[in-house]
Amino acid sequence: MLLNDRKNILSKLGFFLKTFLKNEKVTDNELLWHQKLEEKIQQAEKENAWFNNENILYALNTWAETLSEINIEKWLSKYYFPEKKTKNIALILAGNIPLVGFHDFLCVLVSGHSAIVKLSSNDKILLPFLAEYLQFHFPFLKEKIHFTKEKLTEFDAVIATGSDNTARYFEYYFGNKPNIIRKNRNSVAILTGDETEEDLHNLGKDIFTYFGLGCRNVSKIFVPEGYDFQNFFKAIYNFHPIIEYTKYANNYDYNKAVYLMSLFKLQENGFLLLKEDTSYSSPIASLFYEFYSDKNTLQKQLDKDKDKIQCIVNQKINPNFIPFGQTQQPSLSDYADGVDTLQFLIEL
């Protein structure tokens, strides 16, 4: 597969999503695909109550913007694609947010290898449809994309994403093959007390997008000693409609009851529970916080715990951190766990 073929696959998909989301005029054939996608979105909503229309469209819009010709060119220009024998890559995907494994899927296609995809039961509608769309426009992909519910046997390498428990299972069964095995990670934000209302509102996007279910969602904030949370609560108030979603509200009520029965000290605003905790992974509808007195000491702590952290938010204090509000808008070069998935595949 030539480099231009790889680029065309990505740009075609990006253009399809863009025209769908903007309801732009297209050919009759493309209009049929738009209608099919609308049906798949409705089906995905019915299959998984966490995948509401807003979150599915957010995911599709993120990919529509990401898969622009400029972004694709910038991404692929960093790599050299030697002619190699095609290998079968097993993809074991998570299902916590819509299309969470899409980047791995695209990396396999761009590498020239074949994908054997084992979907999560929580996210089994959207990716097969987008694969079908690509196979229609690029028939040679019919031999390169396979979905299976069976036990994985014939593969040369594996990329698997799951919890810490499933990661141990993956390492046991797939450790003898080239692999990328991802464990549970969470994202954090560091506040100084000097943030603007806009900064804190954007932090709300990092917390609440996808109901906080993604590894790139901020699940914990570090705040200076004596931090006043009132400005934070005021800035995120516009996110309060999230409590109208039944599954989120049920988690809010349950976790609040558990915390209160355990006599934990809480701060809350009716749709988010704040609990002081040294852990990184907070339950749904909860946000952990921890006080710090010295930034250098905090940085050492974060460095020590880097294997538990996906993103750190607040680019104002470190250019390597993520800007407020952008954790769920990674570029094509932002690889999960910092492991270059495409280079791994190229070198197989």
C-alpha positions in Angstrom: 0.0 0.0 0.0 1.5 3.3 -1.1 1.7 6.3 1.2 -0.9 8.2 -0.8 -3.3 5.2 -0.3 -2.8 5.4 3.4 -3.5 9.2 3.4 -6.6 8.7 1.2 -8.1 6.2 3.6 -7.9 8.6 6.5 -8.9 11.8 4.6 -11.9 10.0 3.0 -13.2 9.0 6.4 -12.6 12.4 7.8 -14.5 14.0 5.0 -17.4 11.6 5.4 -17.7 12.4 9.1 -17.5 16.1 8.4 -20.2 16.1 5.8 -22.4 14.0 7.9 -22.1 16.2 11.0 -22.6 19.4 9.0 -25.4 17.9 7.0 -23.7 19.0 3.8 -25.0 18.2 0.4 -23.5 15.0 -1.0 -24.1 12.5 -3.7 -27.1 10.1 -3.4 -24.7 7.2 -2.6 -23.0 9.1 0.2 -26.4 10.3 1.5 -27.4 6.6 1.9 -24.2 6.1 4.0 -25.2 9.2 6.1 -28.6 7.6 6.7 -27.0 4.4 7.7 -24.7 6.2 10.2 -27.7 7.9 11.7 -29.3 4.5 12.2 -26.1 3.1 13.8 -25.9 6.0 16.2 -29.5 5.3 17.4 -28.6 1.6 17.7 -25.5 2.4 19.7 -27.6 4.5 22.1 -30.0 1.7 22.7 -27.2 -0.8 23.2 -25.3 1.3 25.8 -27.1 3.9 27.9 -23.7 5.7 28.5 -23.5 6.3 24.8 -26.0 9.1 24.5 -26.4 11.1 21.3 -24.3 14.0 22.6 -21.3 11.9 23.4 -21.4 9.9 20.2 -21.6 13.0 18.1 -18.7 14.5 20.2 -16.6 11.5 19.4 -17.5 11.6 15.7 -16.8 15.4 15.5 -13.4 14.9 17.2 -12.4 12.4 14.5 -13.8 14.6 11.8 -11.6 17.4 12.9 -8.6 15.2 13.6 -8.7 13.5 10.2 -8.0 16.6 8.1 -5.5 16.5 5.3 -3.2 18.8 7.2 -3.3 16.7 10.3 -2.8 13.5 8.4 0.1 14.9 6.4 1.8 16.1 9.6 1.3 12.8 11.3 2.5 10.5 8.6 5.4 12.6 7.5 7.3 11.5 10.6 7.4 7.9 9.5 9.1 5.7 6.9 7.0 2.8 5.7 9.3 0.0 4.3 7.9 -2.8 2.2 7.3 -5.7 4.6 5.2 -8.8 4.8 1.7 -8.1 6.0 1.1 -9.4 9.5 -2.1 -10.0 11.5 -2.6 -7.7 14.4 -5.1 -8.6 17.1 -6.9 -5.6 18.6 -8.7 -6.1 21.9 -10.7 -3.0 22.4 -12.1 -1.3 25.4 -15.7 0.0 25.4 -15.8 2.8 28.0 -16.4 5.6 25.5 -17.6 5.7 21.9 -14.8 4.6 19.4 -12.2 4.4 22.2 -10.1 2.0 20.1 -10.4 3.8 16.8 -6.9 5.2 16.9 -5.4 1.7 17.2 -7.6 0.5 14.4 -6.4 3.3 12.1 -2.8 2.7 13.0 -3.0 -0.9 11.9 -4.6 0.1 8.5 -2.0 2.8 8.0 0.9 0.4 8.8 -0.3 -1.9 6.0 -1.0 -4.8 8.3 -4.3 -6.6 8.8 -6.6 -6.0 11.8 -8.4 -8.8 13.7 -10.7 -6.9 16.0 -12.3 -8.2 19.1 -14.8 -5.6 20.2 -16.1 -4.8 23.6 -19.8 -5.6 24.0 -20.2 -2.0 25.2 -19.0 -0.5 21.9 -19.8 -2.9 19.0 -21.8 -0.8 16.6 -19.9 2.2 15.4 -16.5 0.8 14.4 -17.8 -2.1 12.2 -19.9 0.4 10.4 -17.0 2.8 9.7 -14.9 -0.2 8.6 -17.8 -1.2 6.2 -17.7 2.3 4.8 -14.0 2.2 4.2 -14.2 -1.3 2.6 -16.9 0.0 0.2 -14.6 2.8 -1.0 -11.4 0.8 -0.8 -12.2 -2.8 -1.7 -8.6 -4.0 -0.9 -9.4 -3.4 2.8 -11.9 -6.3 2.8 -8.9 -8.6 3.2 -7.4 -6.4 5.9 -10.2 -5.9 8.4 -11.8 -8.8 10.3 -14.1 -8.7 13.3 -14.4 -11.8 15.5 -16.1 -13.0 18.6 -14.1 -16.2 18.7 -10.9 -16.9 20.6 -7.9 -15.2 19.0 -5.5 -17.7 17.5 -3.9 -16.7 14.2 -2.1 -13.4 14.9 1.4 -12.0 14.9 1.1 -9.2 17.4 -1.5 -7.8 19.8 -2.7 -4.5 21.1 -4.9 -4.9 24.1 -6.6 -2.3 26.4 -8.3 -3.1 29.6 -8.3 -2.8 33.4 -5.3 -3.7 35.6 -7.0 -7.1 36.2 -7.5 -7.9 32.5 -4.0 -6.6 31.7 -2.6 -9.5 33.8 -4.8 -11.9 31.8 -3.5 -10.3 28.5 0.1 -10.6 29.7 -0.3 -14.3 30.5 -1.9 -15.2 27.2 -0.2 -12.8 24.8 3.2 -12.2 26.5 5.0 -14.5 24.0 4.0 -12.2 21.1 5.0 -8.6 20.3 2.4 -6.6 22.2 1.2 -3.3 23.6 -0.8 -4.1 26.7 -2.5 -1.1 28.4 -3.6 -1.0 32.0 -5.9 1.4 33.8 -4.8 5.1 33.8 -6.4 8.3 34.9 -5.8 12.0 34.2 -5.2 14.8 36.6 -5.1 18.6 36.7 -3.0 20.9 38.8 -4.5 24.1 40.0 -2.6 27.0 41.4 -5.5 29.3 42.5 -4.7 31.7 39.7 -7.0 30.1 37.1 -9.5 32.2 35.3 -13.2 31.3 35.2 -12.7 30.2 31.6 -9.9 27.9 32.7 -12.0 26.3 35.3 -15.0 26.0 32.9 -12.8 24.3 30.4 -11.6 21.9 33.1 -15.2 21.0 33.5 -15.1 19.7 29.9 -12.1 17.5 30.9 -14.1 16.1 33.9 -17.6 15.7 32.4 -17.2 14.8 28.7 -18.3 11.1 28.2 -19.6 11.3 31.8 -16.0 11.0 33.0 -15.6 7.4 31.8 -12.4 7.9 29.7 -8.8 7.5 30.8 -8.3 11.1 29.4 -11.0 12.5 31.7 -9.7 14.3 34.7 -10.5 12.2 37.8 -8.4 14.1 40.3 -7.2 17.6 40.9 -4.2 18.8 42.9 -4.8 22.1 44.6 -2.7 24.4 46.9 -3.2 24.2 50.6 -6.1 26.4 51.6 -7.7 26.3 48.2 -11.2 27.8 48.0 -13.4 25.5 45.8 -16.2 28.1 45.4 -14.7 29.6 42.2 -14.4 26.0 40.8 -18.0 25.2 41.6 -19.2 28.4 40.1 -17.2 27.9 36.9 -18.5 24.4 36.3 -22.1 25.1 37.1 -23.2 25.1 33.4 -22.5 21.3 33.4 -25.3 20.7 35.9 -27.7 19.1 33.3 -25.5 16.0 33.5 -27.4 15.0 36.6 -30.5 14.6 34.4 -29.1 11.4 32.9 -30.4 8.5 35.0 -27.2 6.3 35.0 -25.1 9.3 36.1 -27.6 10.4 38.7 -27.8 6.8 40.1 -24.0 6.8 40.5 -24.0 10.2 42.1 -26.7 9.1 44.7 -25.0 5.8 45.4 -21.5 7.2 45.9 -22.8 10.0 48.0 -24.5 7.5 50.2 -21.4 5.3 50.5 -19.2 8.3 51.4 -21.6 9.7 54.0 -22.1 6.3 55.6 -18.3 6.0 55.8 -18.2 9.5 57.4 -16.0 10.9 54.7 -15.9 14.7 54.5 -17.4 15.8 51.2 -17.9 18.9 49.2 -20.6 18.9 46.5 -22.8 21.0 44.3 -25.7 18.7 43.4 -24.0 17.0 40.5 -20.4 16.4 41.5 -18.9 15.0 44.7 -15.5 16.3 45.8 -13.5 14.0 48.1 -10.0 14.3 49.5 -8.2 11.2 48.5 -4.7 10.1 47.5 -6.0 7.7 44.8 -6.2 8.7 41.1 -9.3 6.8 40.0 -12.4 8.4 41.3 -15.9 6.8 40.8 -18.4 8.2 38.4 -19.9 11.6 39.5 -16.9 12.0 41.9 -13.7 14.0 41.7 -10.8 13.4 44.0 -8.6 16.2 45.2 -5.3 16.4 47.1 -3.5 19.4 48.6 0.1 20.2 47.8 2.4 22.7 49.3 5.4 22.6 46.9 5.2 22.2 43.1 8.6 20.5 42.9 7.5 17.9 45.4 4.3 17.4 43.5 6.1 16.9 40.3 8.3 14.2 41.8 5.1 12.5 43.0 3.6 12.6 39.5 6.9 11.3 38.0 6.9 8.4 40.4 3.3 7.6 39.5 3.6 8.2 35.8 2.5 4.7 35.0 -0.9 5.5 36.5 -1.4 8.8 34.7 -2.6 9.4 31.1 -2.7 13.2 31.0 -1.7 16.1 33.2 -3.7 19.3 32.7 -2.5 22.9 33.0 -0.2 23.9 30.2 0.2 27.3 31.9 2.6 25.8 34.4 4.3 23.3 32.1 4.3 23.4 28.2 4.3 19.6 28.2 1.0 19.5 30.0 -2.5 19.6 28.3 -4.4 22.9 28.0 -7.6 23.1 30.0 -10.5 21.6 28.0 -8.5 19.6 25.5 -7.9 16.2 27.1 -10.6 14.6 24.9 -9.2 16.2 21.7 -5.9 14.3 21.2 -3.9 14.7 18.0 -3.0 11.7 15.8 0.5 11.8 17.5 -0.9 11.6 21.0 -0.6 7.9 21.7 -2.1 6.2 24.7 0.4 5.6 27.5 3.0 7.5 25.4 3.8 4.4 23.4 4.1 5.1 19.6 1.6 2.6 18.3 2.4 3.2 14.6 6.1 2.9 15.0 5.6 -0.4 16.9 3.5 -1.7 14.0 6.0 -0.5 11.4 8.9 -2.3 13.1 7.2 -5.7 13.2 
